[in-house]
Amino acid sequence: MKHYTNIFDLKNFDLTVSEALALKSDPRKFVELGKGKRIVMLFFNPSLRTRLSTEVAAANLGMDVTILNVGDSWSLEFEDGTVMNMDASEHVKEAARVISLYADIIGIRAFPGLKNKEEDRADKILQSFKTYADVPVISLEGSTGHPLQALADAMTITEYNSSFRPKVVLTWAPHPKPLPHAVPTSFIRAMSQMDVEFSITHPEGLALDPELTRGIHVSYDQESALQDADFVYAKNWATYEPYGQVADGFDNWMITKEKLDHAYLMHCLPVRRNVVVEDRVLDGSQSLVLSQSENRIYAVQQIIKNLLEE
């Protein structure tokens, strides 16, 4: 594994999940592995769980951490052959290579603009650093995926599963803002690697990328789809066609205790209480959101460990 920017970068998905869960029982076991090594994280967008979990994971491996919150303040050029006589003052070719001189691993977090589908699919910031960096690159969430969250989600399902083949349902949920497709995309990819009965439910007109969902059962009836589920993953995403818009008029898709029944509730956080999920669910014993957040540490720790070893 040269980089980790997609769940499919893992050579052995099941082994990675089990090794990450083993790390959880002894987080400092490999503290000597990262001694003298440094991870540099570039945040083009803000973060709570991703930033802190990666810092903790790096410390567990004995690494040093440098963080740059660049946002819109760093004007980078990404195009080849461009005449840089406008706002951009630095090309990603030099930026990625310079950071590679200072770091053993680079983490990148950059959200989509949700304006132009093809531009977002290109994921130019993440892909450019993969192209020009001389060290491994980890996606801390990109335009099209959040593979660290997906690995933590798979760990959480593995921990709490008591069924031979659990029923896992990804359900769209309301939100006042348009949200990226990164989390549901990576979750779907992760579920394709697990022995689960997986389906998706969303209102009509809110389909995800058809290439991504090909062969997956999709229902427009949420309550029916959630019946007998073992795990329910609630997540909003903006419209795919037309791209990047808020879907109004579906407040009744909020997850309630009645809809959840006996299933566990999963969400990547942050979550809008009483919009996406009601209080009774989030504050109840069936909520796994904090377990998912804890597993974010060991998911990224396992990825960093693999990259350092390789």
C-alpha positions as CSV (number, residue, x, y, z in Angstrom):
1,M,0.0,0.0,0.0
2,K,1.7,3.2,-1.2
3,H,-1.1,5.6,-0.2
4,Y,-4.4,5.4,1.7
5,T,-7.0,7.4,-0.2
6,N,-9.6,4.7,-0.8
7,I,-10.9,1.7,1.1
8,F,-9.9,-0.4,-1.8
9,D,-6.2,0.5,-1.2
10,L,-6.2,-2.1,1.6
11,K,-4.5,-5.3,0.5
12,N,-6.6,-7.4,3.0
13,F,-9.7,-5.6,4.4
14,D,-10.6,-8.2,7.0
15,L,-7.1,-8.5,8.3
16,T,-6.8,-4.7,8.6
17,V,-10.1,-4.5,10.6
18,S,-8.9,-7.3,13.0
19,E,-5.4,-5.7,13.4
20,A,-6.9,-2.3,14.1
21,L,-9.2,-3.8,16.8
22,A,-6.1,-5.5,18.3
23,L,-4.4,-2.2,18.5
24,K,-7.3,-0.9,20.5
25,S,-6.4,-3.4,23.3
26,D,-2.8,-2.2,23.4
27,P,-2.5,1.2,21.7
28,R,1.2,1.8,22.6
29,K,2.5,-1.6,21.6
30,F,4.3,-0.2,18.5
31,V,5.4,3.1,20.1
32,E,9.0,2.6,18.8
33,L,7.9,2.2,15.2
34,G,7.3,5.9,14.6
35,K,10.2,7.3,16.6
36,G,12.0,9.9,14.5
37,K,9.2,10.0,12.0
38,R,6.8,12.9,11.3
39,I,3.3,13.2,9.9
40,V,2.2,16.6,8.4
41,M,-1.5,17.2,8.2
42,L,-2.9,19.8,5.8
43,F,-6.5,20.9,6.6
44,F,-8.1,22.8,3.8
45,N,-11.3,22.3,5.8
46,P,-11.9,22.2,9.6
47,S,-11.9,19.0,11.6
48,L,-12.5,17.7,15.2
49,R,-12.5,13.9,15.2
50,T,-10.1,13.4,12.2
51,R,-7.6,15.8,13.5
52,L,-7.6,14.7,17.1
53,S,-7.8,11.0,16.4
54,T,-4.9,11.2,14.0
55,E,-2.8,13.1,16.5
56,V,-3.5,10.5,19.2
57,A,-2.8,7.7,16.8
58,A,0.5,9.2,15.7
59,A,1.5,9.7,19.3
60,N,0.7,6.1,20.1
61,L,3.2,5.1,17.4
62,G,5.8,7.5,18.7
63,M,5.6,10.0,15.8
64,D,5.9,13.8,15.8
65,V,2.9,15.7,14.4
66,T,2.8,19.0,12.4
67,I,-0.5,20.6,11.5
68,L,-1.3,23.3,8.9
69,N,-4.8,24.8,8.8
70,V,-4.5,26.3,5.4
71,G,-8.2,26.8,4.4
72,D,-8.4,29.4,1.7
73,S,-5.3,31.3,2.8
74,W,-2.9,29.1,0.7
75,S,-3.4,29.9,-2.9
76,L,-2.2,26.8,-4.8
77,E,-2.0,26.2,-8.6
78,F,-2.8,22.7,-9.8
79,E,-2.9,22.9,-13.6
80,D,0.1,21.8,-15.7
81,G,1.7,24.4,-18.0
82,T,-0.3,27.3,-16.5
83,V,1.1,30.8,-16.6
84,M,1.0,31.8,-12.9
85,N,0.3,35.5,-13.3
86,M,-3.0,35.5,-11.3
87,D,-3.7,34.8,-7.6
88,A,-1.9,31.5,-7.1
89,S,1.6,32.0,-5.7
90,E,2.7,28.4,-5.5
91,H,2.3,25.3,-7.6
92,V,1.4,22.0,-6.0
93,K,4.4,20.4,-7.6
94,E,6.8,22.3,-5.4
95,A,4.5,22.4,-2.4
96,A,4.0,18.6,-2.3
97,R,7.8,17.9,-2.8
98,V,8.8,20.5,-0.2
99,I,6.5,19.0,2.4
100,S,7.9,15.6,1.5
101,L,11.3,16.8,2.6
102,Y,9.8,17.6,6.1
103,A,7.4,14.6,6.5
104,D,7.4,10.9,6.3
105,I,3.6,10.8,5.8
106,I,1.2,13.6,4.6
107,G,-2.5,13.7,5.5
108,I,-4.8,15.8,3.4
109,R,-8.4,17.0,4.2
110,A,-10.2,18.9,1.4
111,F,-14.0,19.0,0.9
112,P,-15.8,19.2,-2.4
113,G,-17.3,22.5,-3.6
114,L,-20.6,20.8,-4.4
115,K,-20.9,23.1,-7.4
116,N,-19.3,21.2,-10.2
117,K,-19.7,17.4,-10.2
118,E,-16.8,16.6,-12.5
119,E,-14.4,18.9,-10.6
120,D,-15.4,17.2,-7.3
121,R,-15.0,13.8,-8.8
122,A,-11.5,14.7,-9.9
123,D,-10.6,15.4,-6.2
124,K,-7.8,17.6,-7.5
125,I,-6.1,18.5,-4.1
126,L,-5.8,15.0,-2.9
127,Q,-4.9,13.5,-6.2
128,S,-2.3,16.2,-6.9
129,F,-0.5,15.5,-3.6
130,K,-0.6,11.8,-4.4
131,T,1.0,12.5,-7.8
132,Y,3.8,14.9,-6.6
133,A,4.5,13.9,-3.0
134,D,7.5,11.7,-2.4
135,V,6.0,10.1,0.7
136,P,2.7,8.3,1.4
137,V,-0.5,10.3,1.4
138,I,-3.5,9.6,3.6
139,S,-7.0,11.0,2.9
140,L,-8.3,12.7,6.0
141,E,-11.5,13.1,3.9
142,G,-11.6,14.1,0.3
143,S,-14.2,15.2,-2.2
144,T,-15.3,11.7,-3.0
145,G,-14.4,9.6,0.0
146,H,-13.7,9.3,3.7
147,P,-11.8,5.9,4.0
148,L,-10.7,6.4,7.6
149,Q,-14.3,6.8,8.7
150,A,-15.3,3.8,6.7
151,L,-12.6,1.6,8.3
152,A,-13.7,2.8,11.8
153,D,-17.3,2.0,10.8
154,A,-16.4,-1.5,9.8
155,M,-14.5,-2.0,13.1
156,T,-17.6,-0.9,15.0
157,I,-19.9,-3.2,13.2
158,T,-17.5,-6.1,13.8
159,E,-17.3,-5.3,17.5
160,Y,-21.1,-5.1,18.0
161,N,-22.3,-7.7,15.6
162,S,-24.1,-10.7,17.1
163,S,-25.7,-12.0,14.0
164,F,-24.3,-14.5,11.5
165,R,-24.9,-12.1,8.6
166,P,-26.2,-8.7,10.0
167,K,-28.6,-6.5,8.2
168,V,-27.0,-3.1,7.6
169,V,-29.1,-0.2,6.2
170,L,-27.7,3.1,5.0
171,T,-30.5,5.7,5.3
172,W,-30.6,9.2,4.0
173,A,-31.6,11.7,6.7
174,P,-32.6,15.4,6.5
175,H,-30.2,18.3,6.9
176,P,-30.4,22.1,6.4
177,K,-27.2,22.2,4.3
178,P,-26.0,20.3,1.3
179,L,-23.5,17.7,2.4
180,P,-20.8,15.8,0.5
181,H,-21.1,12.2,-0.7
182,A,-17.8,11.2,0.8
183,V,-19.0,9.3,3.9
184,P,-21.8,7.3,2.3
185,T,-19.5,6.5,-0.7
186,S,-16.8,5.0,1.5
187,F,-19.3,3.3,3.7
188,I,-20.8,1.6,0.7
189,R,-17.4,0.5,-0.4
190,A,-16.6,-0.9,3.0
191,M,-19.8,-2.8,3.2
192,S,-18.9,-4.4,-0.2
193,Q,-16.0,-6.0,1.7
194,M,-18.0,-7.4,4.6
195,D,-20.3,-10.3,4.9
196,V,-23.5,-8.3,5.5
197,E,-27.0,-7.9,4.1
198,F,-26.7,-4.4,2.9
199,S,-29.3,-2.0,1.5
200,I,-29.9,1.7,1.0
201,T,-33.0,3.8,1.6
202,H,-33.6,7.3,0.5
203,P,-36.5,9.5,-0.9
204,E,-37.0,9.3,-4.7
205,G,-34.8,11.7,-6.5
206,L,-31.9,11.4,-4.0
207,A,-30.0,8.5,-5.5
208,L,-26.2,8.4,-5.2
209,D,-23.8,7.8,-8.1
210,P,-25.4,4.9,-10.0
211,E,-22.0,3.3,-10.6
212,L,-21.5,3.2,-6.9
213,T,-24.9,1.6,-6.0
214,R,-25.1,-0.8,-8.9
215,G,-26.3,-4.2,-7.7
216,I,-27.4,-2.8,-4.2
217,H,-31.0,-3.0,-3.2
218,V,-32.4,0.5,-2.9
219,S,-35.8,1.3,-1.3
220,Y,-37.8,4.5,-1.2
221,D,-39.8,3.3,1.8
222,Q,-37.7,4.0,4.9
223,E,-39.8,2.3,7.5
224,S,-40.0,-0.9,5.5
225,A,-36.3,-0.8,4.7
226,L,-35.4,-0.5,8.4
227,Q,-37.5,-3.5,9.6
228,D,-35.3,-6.1,11.2
229,A,-32.2,-4.1,10.7
230,D,-29.2,-4.8,13.0
231,F,-27.3,-1.6,12.1
232,V,-28.8,1.7,10.8
233,Y,-26.4,4.3,9.4
234,A,-28.1,7.7,9.2
235,K,-26.4,10.2,6.8
236,N,-27.5,13.1,4.7
237,W,-26.1,13.7,1.3
238,A,-26.8,16.4,-1.3
239,T,-28.6,15.7,-4.5
240,Y,-26.6,13.9,-7.3
241,E,-28.9,15.1,-10.1
242,P,-29.1,18.1,-10.2
243,Y,-25.8,18.2,-8.3
244,G,-25.1,19.6,-4.9
245,Q,-28.6,20.8,-3.8
246,V,-30.5,20.6,-0.5
247,A,-33.5,18.3,-0.6
248,D,-36.4,19.9,1.3
249,G,-39.6,18.4,2.3
250,F,-38.4,15.2,3.9
251,D,-38.3,16.0,7.6
252,N,-40.2,12.7,8.2
253,W,-37.0,10.9,7.3
254,M,-35.4,11.7,10.7
255,I,-34.4,8.6,12.7
256,T,-36.7,8.0,15.7
257,K,-36.7,5.3,18.4
258,E,-39.8,3.7,16.8
259,K,-38.1,3.4,13.4
260,L,-34.8,2.1,14.9
261,D,-36.6,-0.6,16.8
262,H,-33.8,-3.0,18.1
263,A,-31.1,-1.9,15.7
264,Y,-27.9,0.0,16.5
265,L,-27.6,3.6,15.3
266,M,-24.5,4.7,13.5
267,H,-23.5,8.2,12.4
268,C,-20.1,9.7,11.6
269,L,-20.7,13.0,13.6
270,P,-21.2,15.8,13.9
271,V,-25.0,15.3,13.9
272,R,-27.9,17.7,14.0
273,R,-30.0,16.6,16.9
274,N,-33.7,16.3,16.3
275,V,-33.1,16.9,12.6
276,V,-31.1,13.9,11.5
277,V,-31.6,11.8,14.7
278,E,-33.9,12.4,17.7
279,D,-32.4,12.9,21.2
280,R,-33.9,9.6,22.5
281,V,-31.9,7.7,20.0
282,L,-28.6,9.6,20.4
283,D,-28.8,9.5,24.2
284,G,-29.9,5.8,24.3
285,S,-28.0,2.6,24.6
286,Q,-28.4,1.7,20.9
287,S,-26.3,4.7,19.8
288,L,-22.8,3.7,18.6
289,V,-21.7,7.2,17.5
290,L,-19.1,7.4,20.4
291,S,-17.8,4.0,19.7
292,Q,-17.3,5.0,16.0
293,S,-15.5,8.1,17.2
294,E,-13.2,6.1,19.4
295,N,-12.4,3.6,16.7
296,R,-11.3,6.5,14.5
297,I,-8.0,6.5,16.5
298,Y,-7.2,2.8,15.8
299,A,-8.4,2.9,12.2
300,V,-5.9,5.7,11.3
301,Q,-3.3,4.2,13.7
302,Q,-3.4,0.9,11.8
303,I,-3.1,2.7,8.4
304,I,-0.1,4.7,9.6
305,K,1.5,1.6,11.0
306,N,1.1,-0.2,7.7
307,L,2.6,2.6,5.8
308,L,5.6,2.9,8.1
309,E,6.2,-0.8,8.0
310,E,6.0,-0.9,4.2
